[in-house]
Amino acid sequence: MATSPAPAEHVLPVSYADVQAAAARISGAIVRTPTLFSKTLSLLTGATVWVKFENLQFTAAYKERGALNTLLQLDAEARGKGVIAASAGNHAQGLAYHGNRLGIPVTIVMPRLTPTVKVMQTEGHGATVILHGETFDVAYEHARVLEAERGLTFVHPFDDPRIIAGQGTVALEMLEDAPEIDTLIVPIGGGGLISGMATVARNADREIRVVGVQAELYPSMYNKLRGTHLACGGDTLAEGIAVKQPGTITANVVEALVDDIVLVGERRLEEAVSLLLQIEKTVAEGAGAAGLAALLAFRDKFRGRTVGIVICGGNIDTRLLANVLLRDLARSGRLARLRIRLQDRPGALFHVARIFDQTNVNILELSHQRIFTNLPAKGLSLDVECETRDRAHLDRLLAALRAEHYEVSPVELA
């Protein structure tokens, strides 16, 4: 990828001056979110970690920056007719919020299967929402048709120099607040955020490495730049960066300015979401936690460096967040489901419960299975959901059960 990118801004569509102009343009209308040192994440990863909290924007995502920078550059006629976009996520909300604030009509086309909460949030910011098609691609094509029919201005979520320049203001603020940062780890979906941030990093008076991170299920930019053909699709926790086709403009910028792209799996994304809540007391969506996920997955690559990560969004469904947290507790051994084989006789459950009591393990839920089992008629399967202090505590419980000759096995997560 990037080799000698310093002069590239003269040929690329976005320059450092463009990002500076965007910062001046949007100043006062977006939140200048904090960049804070994380002692705990630094100890955990072996890097010096600075965290940019873009989840503290009003719409809980950095997308407001590019959307506002674009809206402010429209002429009077375009403002009067309004803008249109295809989005079911943070771009829709950022555009809707600032469009409403500036008196610019905003129309958002979303797939019909978009969760109701996202439709309501976007409408709550004053936008007109049109539900069309079963997929994003179909919604996108319909938005382009309406753009032509109604004379609206289409605002692309990432493949637009004005969007890229606006997103680059994230890096301006980070490097002002933590000038010692020598590595930026940036989530990549379509590539708007990393394009803007890399533009800023390459203007620094010292070397700053820029590393992009994508979900393993959606390695679209990775494929495009490395010439690979990894499968792209599936249900990822990081739906905010689940983009099958990266931008043309952004791909050129990434190829010129970005040092590396890494891929992270779903377990790392879940772990990162959970850690940010536990350690930083902040809610991150899957895409927002991708930078930390990469730091956890590739510790050797970043050990000893001063790393800046961006929590680029905090819009996560509360039920999904609860599932992620509980799954993380299970993987750490603090929650467990044990399957114990018992004989169907009086006192059997009492004797098992006594062992849980002796090892000071809290029983949360019990489930007997007598009928749908391959055990003999006089046998039964008992599932126990329990709470322990840590993995070592769980191991002591298992040892105590087996010492009493119980056949027990943990029910593991995928």
Secondary structure, 3 states (H helix, E strand, C coil): CCCCCHHHHHCCCCCHHHHHHHHHHHCCCCCCCCEEEEHHHHHHHCCEEEEEEHHHCCCCECHHHHHHHHHCCCCHHHHHHCEEEECCCHHHHHHHHHHHHHCCCEEEEECCCCCHHHHHHHHHCCCEEEECCCCHHHHHHHHHHHHHHHCCEECCCCCCHHHHHHHHHHHHHHHHHCCCCCEEEEECCCCHHHHHHHHHHCCCCCCCEEEEEEECCCCHHHHHHHCCCCCCCCCCCCHHHCCCCCCHHHHHHHHHHCCEEEEECHHHHHHHHHHHHHHCCCCCCCHHHHHHHHHHHCHHHHCCCEEEEEECECCCCHHHHHHHHHHHHHHCCCEEEEEEEEECCCCHHHHHHHHHHHCCCEEEEEEEECCCCCCCCCEEEEEEEEECCCHHHHHHHHHHHHHCCCEEEECCCC
